[in-house]
């Protein structure tokens, strides 16, 4: 079991991935990154829709499907469903992100699969969860971000709610799904029994919403959009420089004293208008103007150098070009390059988190559709070539 030669923390574990796009497959990516053998089931001929997504060139699939093995299988046909059950007998996890009820219609629900493999851990990612009045609704990440509360507080106060720029709801639900799967794995170690991990997008977003709910129930306060600032937390903002801008966070009393000295205004560190968290919060706009007037006199590099010298947290706002040029990214191999069958210079983010004894590793980019059919059907399930040819001819695999 496990990837060929895999040595990550999850090597020896096998996951069957069903579904498409991000909410389920990102969970599969996290587990494949750390050595699990992930067998990705895709519809024959068309594959995962993510294969065609991207900014002009479809590159995302090569990241989210890295280290996975692709097989084609028609899940809507009884023969295809029977093959899934054969795979489940040999699996530790089954991951899916179809609309709730879909697997049950295909006779692949929890009861059926648990009867085949009592140790199976079934990971289910959906918009609203497997129960409740909304469970059968279609639910994409953006809807979960809206219902979970994130969209309302994202953006500038004088404009409609903004998207974060990433499919954060999907990725959060997938991350919680992975966390739940590993919790369930520990339970299985103790009992031998698998269970269902039910990760809903809106609940994954809700889990990240800090104290927004008690802020309302206890005080009646509803958090609003505030743009680049965190209300009453000052100074912490993006400040203009001679050649751009930098993010500086001096919002702790001791840090503010060092920042005042850095700006040549040490007296501000003890000034009662600014010397406490509450006082600075009350004068947030005033402080931002004061700091912006100082940063504008310097280049971004000069501001960052002074912040480093005085122990004030600060940083540039990076895009991909800046990440690729940063020595810290390089030293920690935060971005790696892997050979790609169609594209040159294919770089992507490395595995996170880093483990000292059993580090994860990216062995290959997202596979071609059905690339591992022979290995999985022939070697793992023991099908002969004639059987596979017949199944392929009839659109089952």
Helices and strands as residue ranges (DSSP letters): E 14-17, H 25-33, E 37-42, G 49-52, H 60-64, E 68-72, H 78-89, E 93-96, H 102-105, H 110-116, E 121-126, H 141-147, G 151-153, H 168-191, E 196-200, H 201-206, H 212-219, E 236-241, E 244-249, H 253-262, G 266-269, H 277-282, H 284-295, H 300-310, E 313-315, H 320-325, H 327-331, E 335-337, E 347-349, H 373-373, I 374-380, H 385-393
